[in-house]
């Protein structure tokens, strides 16, 4: 017995709508919050650049198909890589950027 799966998206949960509305409409007014966000961003880039010195990190980077050239793709900071950035195939760019920024914080290499 097989049932046909519906491709009709159900309405989102009320709580999810409330969270999305809050995030979309909230304006950050605190100078401290902006400074903290900036320092966190710079720290993440610094960790990513340092992680590029470790083969355990760099072997994870790159496109799914070696040698792929993606015009107008997403740059991986600290490398010459330009990877796919449009959904749903943006996994290489996301994974590569995430790998550089998380390698040191996860206690590796």
C-alpha positions as CSV (number, residue, x, y, z in Angstrom):
1,X,0.0,0.0,0.0
2,X,1.5,3.4,-0.9
3,X,0.3,6.8,-0.1
4,X,0.9,9.9,-2.2
5,X,2.9,12.5,-0.3
6,X,1.5,16.0,-0.3
7,X,3.8,18.8,-1.5
8,X,1.6,21.4,0.1
9,X,3.4,23.3,2.8
10,X,1.5,23.5,6.0
11,X,1.1,26.9,7.8
12,X,4.0,27.6,10.2
13,X,3.5,27.2,13.9
14,X,2.4,30.4,15.7
15,X,5.5,30.5,17.9
16,X,7.7,30.3,14.8
17,X,5.9,33.2,13.2
18,X,6.2,35.2,16.4
19,X,10.0,34.5,16.6
20,X,10.5,35.4,12.9
21,X,8.5,38.7,13.3
22,X,10.6,39.6,16.3
23,X,13.9,38.9,14.6
24,X,12.8,40.8,11.5
25,X,11.6,43.9,13.3
26,X,14.0,44.2,16.2
27,X,16.5,47.1,15.9
28,X,19.7,46.8,17.8
29,X,20.3,50.1,19.6
30,X,23.1,49.2,22.0
31,X,26.6,50.3,21.0
32,X,27.9,47.5,23.2
33,X,25.9,44.9,21.3
34,X,27.3,46.1,17.9
35,X,30.9,46.2,19.3
36,X,30.5,42.7,20.7
37,X,29.2,41.4,17.4
38,X,32.1,43.1,15.5
39,X,34.7,41.6,17.9
40,X,33.1,38.1,17.6
41,X,33.2,38.4,13.8
42,X,36.9,39.4,13.8
43,X,37.7,36.6,16.3
44,X,36.0,34.1,14.0
45,X,38.0,35.3,11.0
46,X,41.2,35.1,13.1
47,X,40.5,31.5,14.2
48,X,39.7,30.6,10.6
49,X,43.0,32.1,9.3
50,X,45.0,30.3,12.0
51,X,43.2,27.0,11.2
52,X,44.4,27.2,7.6
53,X,47.9,26.3,9.0
54,X,46.7,22.8,9.9
55,X,46.3,20.1,7.2
56,X,43.4,18.6,9.3
57,X,41.5,21.7,8.3
58,X,42.7,22.4,4.8
59,X,42.0,18.8,3.6
60,X,38.3,19.4,4.3
61,X,38.1,22.5,2.1
62,X,37.1,22.8,-1.5
63,X,34.4,22.0,-4.0
64,X,32.7,18.6,-4.3
65,X,34.3,18.1,-7.7
66,X,38.0,19.1,-7.6
67,X,38.8,21.9,-10.0
68,X,35.3,23.3,-10.2
69,X,35.2,27.0,-11.0
70,X,32.1,28.9,-9.8
71,X,31.6,32.4,-11.3
72,X,30.2,34.8,-8.7
73,X,30.5,32.1,-6.0
74,X,31.2,32.6,-2.3
75,X,34.8,33.3,-1.2
76,X,36.3,31.2,1.6
77,X,38.3,33.8,3.6
78,X,42.0,33.2,3.6
79,X,41.9,31.0,0.5
80,X,41.6,31.3,-3.2
81,X,38.5,29.1,-3.2
82,X,35.3,30.4,-4.7
83,X,32.5,27.9,-4.1
84,X,28.7,27.5,-4.8
85,X,26.7,29.9,-2.7
86,X,23.1,29.6,-3.9
87,X,20.7,27.3,-2.2
88,X,20.2,24.3,-2.2
89,X,23.8,23.6,-3.4
90,X,25.6,26.0,-1.1
91,X,26.9,23.2,1.1
92,X,30.6,23.4,-0.1
93,X,30.9,27.1,0.7
94,X,29.1,26.8,4.1
95,X,31.1,23.7,5.0
96,X,34.4,25.2,4.1
97,X,33.8,28.5,5.9
98,X,32.5,26.6,8.9
99,X,35.4,24.2,8.9
100,X,38.0,27.0,9.1
101,X,36.2,28.8,11.9
102,X,35.4,25.7,14.0
103,X,38.6,23.7,13.7
104,X,40.4,25.3,16.6
105,X,37.3,25.8,18.8
106,X,36.6,22.0,18.6
107,X,40.0,21.1,20.0
108,X,41.4,19.9,16.7
109,X,43.7,19.4,14.9
